[in-house]
Amino acid sequence: MQPPSGFDGKSSTDPPSCQPPTCPTCGQPLQGEGADASSNQPESHPARLDLRTITDRLAGDAEFATQIERLIELSLASPAWGANLRADAYCIATHPLAKAWLERSDELADALGGRRDLLRWRRRGVLRHLHPPVVGLPLAEPLRGPTPPGEETRLFELHDELEWLPIVGLRTPEGWRPKQNTITHTQARAILGWKAQRLDTRLSRGFVPGYDHESRSRREVRIDVVDFLSWSIVRKRVA
């Protein structure tokens, strides 16, 4: 797999130039879900990274909302897989809750499992969803430009790289389908919402409709779209 265009080769372990300080309330490092989450902590404490707190603060805290907006802009401006944005991101995130959200996002990028060769494409320094069903996916979704009549671009999840994958499709009487006649391994697992290892196992057993077995010998898995869409699992995902 070739590095996406714009990959700068920086290690995800490079230290940011602006280190996140300790929590002003409890003195503990801002590690996301801090210890003693049940204690009476202020809303800005990292232990309070629940959806309701974040939503309330976005509506009522201009500084927090502005910093989240700038972090989203940073993520959209640096979409290259594997990019390390921590230095810029932590200089933006000076609000305690913004820092905690960013730190928890990087923890998820390190902790969530996936196929080893794909983990290196996870970006650092981007805000991520903290709750299911899209936990670990970037908060900022890729921008989708206008499409010709009859076409529609949909976003699907890549759970190994922790990225969104836009796929251009056609609106047909039977529903949405990818525009191409064949799709790749990456596109197939995104549409299925599966991790790579799960799809690999099904392919090795011949349990994926439309799979061209000869394509694997060329190290380029190809799957026929029409046969793939006949699979009930896929039909539910694209309905």
Phi, psi and omega in degrees: 000126183275144177300137178301155179302134179095357179294125188267357175077004180287144179285143178291350180264359178302129182290141177289152180287336178246097182290138177293128181284177177284161180296128181293344182271312186248352178080359180272152176301147179284089186256015181093254181275087184291171180289159175060052182294343183273353181285170184278078181265153175293166183298335182280354181292141182300337178291349184257033181278053176263160187299321182294317179298315181298315181297316180297318182289327176298325182280330189243001183232102186296321181296314178298313182298320180295318181292323177296319178299318179292324178293323176295317178299320178298316180297316181292329181281346183229069186277355185299126180300138179089357182293145177252106184255011188300319183302310180290321185296316182286339173286333176282317189276083177262343176288134183307319182287325177295318177298316182296318179296317180295317180295319178296324178298317179292326176298318178296321179297330178276328192267326185291136184286164178177175179291133192305319184289348181260345182296331183294344181273003178283126178285153174243149180085023175240143177290137182233157174294137183259354187228151177299157009268359183243034180303133179093342180283148181301141176295322180276119178272145180304144178289138180243120181282177178295149179238155178297161177305137179090353178251155180208129177264124179246152178259134177232160186266136169252104188278348174276310179280346186056056178222160171271141178240112175284134176232123179282132182225177179246143173268114182242168176302333180273355181119190181286145174210151175302148183292324181285160177279337175229153179234163182269174174303314181299314180293321181296314181289332175293314179297321179287335186077026183256156168282159186300319183297324179294317178292321178303317181296316180294321179296319182295336179263000179072029185259020180243111180303136177088358183289125176273102185299328180291336182293332182292328178294339177267008180059031178216088182298130177233139182229129180292129186293315183300312179294321180299319181288347176284348180285127184300325179299318182289317182302321179294324182289328185257001182300000000 
